[in-house]
Amino acid sequence: MFINKEFLIRNPQEKDAEQIGKLDFVLQMVYLYHGDLDKRNMFCAVNEDEEIVAVAHLMEHDTFHAVQQVEDRNFIRYLTFEITFGDNKEDERVKNALTEALIRRSREIKAQYPDKRIVMAQYVDTDNLKELSYFFAHGFTIFNTIVVFKFDLAREIPRYPLPEGVRVQPFALDNSEAKEKYNQAELASFDGVAWSMNHLGWMQGAQEMVNFCAFHGSELIANTSTWRISEERSVTENVFVVPEWQKQGIARSIICTALDYLKTQGKTIATLGTHGNNQKAIRLYQQIGYELYGFRLTIGYEIH
């Protein structure tokens, strides 16, 4: 617990749920229901009137427990973090105290995994100069660039044939068997890096979430997921194809199936992001017709 004359930083208590919800409804749902949230990784800034003015929390990124990189000490395992203020009224003293609390907690976690390279990170748009300047001034640096692409749904959506015997359909991850099937395909596609089962289940509650999966028989071999960003915009994310089915046009076909669906739902734009060094993915998205939309930076603080 960090104590200041005007506020204190502490872990949340059961009584805090309602106040957390007043700051941010999704944050309240994370606090109450996300199976991956360790309450020790959440901090509340409380003023003299026992009002919560800001909340910060850490979450283990899908890289954190990557299963095929255990011998690679240079592989970065991220702890992602967010700091949320009520009514967007930031207080830099509070932000400083919360950032320090997150770093201290990250060091405690690092002590449990001394052989892992751990970075506390947040995603920041390149035009958010105020936020970038703040973190640079506090010892953070750039670890990755994410390229964001958009597809204008007013344009014609291309068509790509599927290999014989492959079908694409919406697939609800509403039971443990379905989630396990999805998880195993994602792990195979991304060298052992995948959403945790808790996070996978959590994301199924996202607004307008639909998973478009490709199957060969009963085997799940590919996926593209969509969920709402705004009235006009949704994403086409979580694009993967298991290795033995790659380079057969499945990714193109399944993405376009998702684009067709979004167009029927009245969306005008679809977006997705990929790592800036992933030339294969960038080339694929541009071939389909996605155009550059912007950049996000992974701003991180390496924990020692």
C-alpha positions as CSV (number, residue, x, y, z in Angstrom):
1,M,0.0,0.0,0.0
2,F,1.3,3.4,-1.0
3,I,0.0,6.3,1.1
4,N,0.0,10.0,0.1
5,K,-1.5,12.9,2.1
6,E,-4.3,13.2,-0.5
7,F,-4.7,9.7,-1.8
8,L,-3.6,6.1,-1.2
9,I,-2.9,3.2,-3.6
10,R,-4.2,-0.2,-2.5
11,N,-5.6,-3.4,-4.0
12,P,-9.3,-3.5,-4.6
13,Q,-11.8,-4.7,-2.0
14,E,-15.2,-6.3,-2.5
15,K,-16.9,-3.0,-1.7
16,D,-15.1,-1.3,-4.6
17,A,-17.0,-3.1,-7.5
18,E,-19.6,-0.4,-7.9
19,Q,-17.2,2.5,-7.8
20,I,-14.9,0.7,-10.4
21,G,-18.0,0.4,-12.6
22,K,-18.5,4.1,-12.4
23,L,-15.1,4.6,-13.8
24,D,-15.5,2.0,-16.6
25,F,-18.1,-0.7,-17.0
26,V,-15.8,-3.1,-18.9
27,L,-13.2,-2.7,-16.1
28,Q,-15.8,-3.6,-13.6
29,M,-16.6,-6.8,-15.6
30,V,-12.9,-7.6,-15.7
31,Y,-12.7,-7.2,-11.9
32,L,-15.7,-9.3,-11.3
33,Y,-15.5,-12.0,-13.9
34,H,-12.2,-12.3,-15.8
35,G,-10.6,-15.5,-14.7
36,D,-7.1,-14.3,-15.5
37,L,-7.2,-11.3,-13.2
38,D,-5.2,-11.7,-10.1
39,K,-6.6,-9.1,-7.6
40,R,-3.0,-8.5,-6.5
41,N,-2.4,-7.1,-10.0
42,M,-5.0,-4.4,-9.6
43,F,-4.6,-1.1,-7.8
44,C,-7.1,1.6,-6.8
45,A,-6.2,5.2,-6.1
46,V,-8.5,6.3,-3.3
47,N,-8.9,9.9,-2.1
48,E,-9.6,11.2,1.4
49,D,-13.4,10.8,0.8
50,E,-12.9,7.1,0.1
51,E,-13.7,7.7,-3.6
52,I,-11.8,5.7,-6.2
53,V,-10.3,8.3,-8.7
54,A,-8.3,5.8,-10.8
55,V,-7.6,2.1,-11.3
56,A,-4.6,0.4,-12.8
57,H,-4.2,-3.3,-13.5
58,L,-1.8,-5.9,-15.1
59,M,-2.8,-8.8,-17.2
60,E,-0.7,-11.7,-18.5
61,H,-0.5,-11.3,-22.3
62,D,-0.8,-14.4,-24.5
63,T,3.0,-14.5,-24.8
64,F,3.4,-14.8,-21.0
65,H,3.0,-18.6,-20.9
66,A,4.2,-19.4,-24.4
67,V,4.9,-23.1,-24.4
68,Q,7.5,-23.4,-27.2
69,Q,9.9,-20.7,-26.1
70,V,10.9,-22.0,-22.7
71,E,14.6,-22.2,-23.6
72,D,14.7,-18.8,-25.4
73,R,15.7,-16.3,-22.8
74,N,15.4,-13.4,-25.3
75,F,11.7,-14.2,-25.9
76,I,9.7,-11.3,-24.5
77,R,6.7,-12.2,-22.3
78,Y,4.4,-9.2,-21.8
79,L,2.4,-8.1,-18.8
80,T,0.0,-5.6,-20.4
81,F,-1.3,-2.8,-18.2
82,E,-4.0,-0.1,-18.3
83,I,-4.5,3.0,-16.1
84,T,-8.1,4.3,-16.0
85,F,-9.2,7.7,-14.6
86,G,-12.8,8.8,-13.9
87,D,-14.2,11.3,-16.4
88,N,-10.8,11.3,-18.1
89,K,-9.5,13.6,-15.4
90,E,-5.9,12.6,-15.2
91,D,-3.8,13.6,-12.1
92,E,-0.1,13.1,-12.9
93,R,0.7,12.5,-9.2
94,V,-1.8,9.7,-9.1
95,K,-0.6,8.3,-12.4
96,N,3.0,8.3,-11.2
97,A,2.0,6.4,-8.0
98,L,-0.1,3.8,-10.0
99,T,2.8,3.4,-12.5
100,E,5.2,2.8,-9.6
101,A,2.8,0.3,-8.1
102,L,2.5,-1.6,-11.3
103,I,6.3,-1.8,-11.7
104,R,6.8,-3.0,-8.1
105,R,4.2,-5.7,-8.7
106,S,5.8,-6.7,-12.0
107,R,9.1,-7.1,-10.2
108,E,7.4,-9.4,-7.7
109,I,6.1,-11.5,-10.6
110,K,9.5,-11.4,-12.3
111,A,11.0,-12.9,-9.1
112,Q,8.8,-15.9,-9.6
113,Y,10.1,-16.4,-13.2
114,P,13.8,-15.3,-12.9
115,D,14.7,-16.9,-16.3
116,K,12.0,-15.2,-18.2
117,R,12.4,-11.9,-20.0
118,I,9.4,-9.9,-18.8
119,V,8.2,-6.5,-20.1
120,M,5.4,-4.4,-18.7
121,A,3.7,-2.9,-21.8
122,Q,0.8,-0.9,-23.1
123,Y,-0.4,-0.1,-26.7
124,V,-0.3,3.6,-27.6
125,D,-1.4,5.2,-30.9
126,T,1.5,7.1,-32.6
127,D,-0.5,10.3,-32.6
128,N,-1.0,10.2,-28.8
129,L,2.1,12.3,-28.1
130,K,1.1,13.2,-24.6
131,E,0.9,9.6,-23.5
132,L,4.1,8.6,-25.4
133,S,6.0,11.5,-23.8
134,Y,4.8,10.5,-20.3
135,F,6.0,6.9,-20.6
136,F,9.3,7.9,-22.3
137,A,10.0,10.2,-19.4
138,H,9.4,7.3,-17.0
139,G,11.9,4.9,-18.6
140,F,9.7,3.1,-21.1
141,T,10.8,2.4,-24.7
142,I,9.3,1.1,-27.9
143,F,9.3,-2.7,-28.2
144,N,7.1,-3.2,-31.2
145,T,5.2,-1.4,-33.9
146,I,1.7,-2.6,-34.9
147,V,0.5,-1.7,-38.3
148,V,-3.3,-1.1,-38.5
149,F,-5.1,-1.7,-41.8
150,K,-8.6,-0.9,-42.9
151,F,-11.0,-2.3,-45.5
152,D,-13.6,0.0,-47.0
153,L,-16.8,-2.1,-47.0
154,A,-18.3,0.1,-49.7
155,R,-15.9,-1.5,-52.2
156,E,-16.3,-4.9,-53.8
157,I,-15.2,-7.8,-51.6
158,P,-13.0,-10.3,-53.5
159,R,-13.7,-14.0,-53.7
160,Y,-11.2,-16.8,-53.2
161,P,-11.9,-20.5,-53.6
162,L,-11.4,-23.0,-50.7
163,P,-9.6,-26.3,-51.0
164,E,-11.8,-29.3,-51.7
165,G,-13.4,-30.5,-48.5
166,V,-12.9,-27.3,-46.5
167,R,-15.9,-25.3,-45.3
168,V,-16.2,-22.0,-43.5
169,Q,-18.9,-21.3,-40.9
170,P,-19.7,-19.3,-37.8
171,F,-18.6,-21.3,-34.8
172,A,-19.8,-20.5,-31.3
173,L,-17.3,-21.2,-28.5
174,D,-20.0,-21.9,-26.0
175,N,-18.7,-25.1,-24.4
176,S,-15.4,-26.5,-23.2
177,E,-15.0,-28.9,-26.2
178,A,-15.3,-26.0,-28.7
179,K,-12.9,-23.8,-26.8
180,E,-10.3,-26.6,-26.5
181,K,-10.6,-27.3,-30.3
182,Y,-10.1,-23.6,-31.0
183,N,-7.2,-23.2,-28.5
184,Q,-5.3,-26.1,-29.9
185,A,-5.6,-24.7,-33.5
186,E,-4.4,-21.3,-32.3
187,L,-1.4,-22.8,-30.4
188,A,-0.4,-24.8,-33.5
189,S,-0.7,-21.7,-35.7
190,F,1.3,-19.3,-33.5
191,D,4.2,-21.5,-32.2
192,G,2.6,-22.1,-28.8
193,V,1.4,-18.5,-28.3
194,A,-2.4,-18.2,-27.8
195,W,-5.1,-16.7,-25.6
196,S,-5.5,-18.4,-22.3
197,M,-8.7,-20.4,-22.0
198,N,-10.0,-17.8,-19.5
199,H,-9.4,-15.0,-22.0
200,L,-10.8,-17.0,-24.9
201,G,-14.0,-17.5,-22.9
202,W,-14.0,-13.8,-21.8
203,M,-13.8,-12.6,-25.4
204,Q,-16.9,-14.5,-26.4
205,G,-18.8,-11.9,-24.5
206,A,-17.5,-9.0,-26.6
207,Q,-20.1,-7.0,-28.5
208,E,-21.1,-8.6,-31.8
209,M,-18.4,-11.3,-31.5
210,V,-18.5,-13.9,-34.2
211,N,-15.8,-16.5,-35.0
212,F,-15.6,-17.6,-38.6
213,C,-13.8,-21.0,-38.6
214,A,-12.7,-23.2,-41.4
215,F,-13.1,-26.9,-40.9
216,H,-11.9,-30.0,-42.8
217,G,-14.2,-32.7,-41.5
218,S,-14.4,-32.1,-37.8
219,E,-10.9,-30.5,-37.6
220,L,-10.7,-26.8,-37.0
221,I,-8.0,-25.5,-39.3
222,A,-8.4,-21.7,-39.5
223,N,-10.2,-18.7,-38.0
224,T,-11.0,-15.0,-38.3
225,S,-13.0,-13.3,-35.5
226,T,-15.0,-10.1,-35.6
227,W,-16.2,-7.8,-32.9
228,R,-17.6,-4.3,-32.6
229,I,-15.5,-1.2,-32.2
230,S,-18.2,1.3,-33.0
231,E,-21.5,1.7,-34.9
232,E,-19.6,1.8,-38.2
233,R,-16.5,-0.2,-37.5
234,S,-15.7,-3.8,-36.5
235,V,-12.4,-5.8,-36.6
236,T,-11.3,-8.9,-38.5
237,E,-8.8,-10.2,-36.0
238,N,-7.3,-13.5,-34.7
239,V,-6.5,-14.6,-38.2
240,F,-4.7,-17.9,-38.2
241,V,-4.4,-21.1,-40.3
242,V,-2.7,-24.3,-38.9
243,P,0.6,-25.0,-40.6
244,E,-0.4,-27.9,-42.7
245,W,-3.2,-25.9,-44.3
246,Q,-1.3,-22.7,-45.0
247,K,-0.6,-21.3,-48.5
248,Q,-3.8,-22.7,-49.9
249,G,-5.9,-19.5,-49.9
250,I,-7.8,-20.3,-46.7
251,A,-6.8,-17.1,-44.9
252,R,-8.0,-15.0,-47.8
253,S,-11.3,-16.8,-48.1
254,I,-12.1,-16.8,-44.4
255,I,-11.3,-13.1,-44.1
256,C,-13.5,-12.2,-47.0
257,T,-16.3,-14.3,-45.5
258,A,-16.0,-12.1,-42.4
259,L,-16.0,-9.0,-44.5
260,D,-19.2,-10.1,-46.3
261,Y,-20.9,-10.6,-42.9
262,L,-19.9,-7.2,-41.6
263,K,-21.2,-5.6,-44.8
264,T,-24.6,-7.2,-44.3
265,Q,-24.6,-5.9,-40.7
266,G,-24.3,-2.3,-42.0
267,K,-20.6,-1.8,-41.1
268,T,-18.7,0.6,-43.2
269,I,-15.1,-0.2,-42.2
270,A,-13.2,-3.3,-41.0
271,T,-9.8,-3.0,-39.3
272,L,-7.0,-5.3,-38.2
273,G,-3.5,-5.1,-36.9
274,T,-0.3,-7.0,-37.3
275,H,3.3,-6.7,-36.2
276,G,5.3,-4.3,-38.4
277,N,7.9,-7.0,-39.2
278,N,5.3,-9.6,-40.4
279,Q,5.8,-9.0,-44.1
280,K,3.8,-12.2,-45.0
281,A,0.7,-10.9,-43.2
282,I,1.1,-7.4,-44.5
283,R,1.3,-8.6,-48.1
284,L,-1.8,-10.8,-47.6
285,Y,-3.9,-8.0,-46.3
286,Q,-2.9,-5.6,-49.0
287,Q,-3.6,-8.2,-51.7
288,I,-7.2,-8.6,-50.3
289,G,-7.6,-4.8,-50.5
290,Y,-6.9,-3.5,-47.0
291,E,-5.2,-0.1,-46.8
292,L,-3.0,1.5,-44.2
293,Y,-5.0,3.0,-41.4
294,G,-2.4,3.9,-38.8
295,F,0.2,2.6,-36.3
296,R,0.3,1.6,-32.7
297,L,3.4,1.3,-30.6
298,T,4.1,-1.3,-27.9
299,I,5.5,0.9,-25.1
300,G,7.3,-1.2,-22.5
301,Y,9.3,-1.2,-19.4
302,E,11.7,-4.2,-19.0
303,I,11.5,-5.7,-15.6
304,H,14.8,-6.7,-13.9
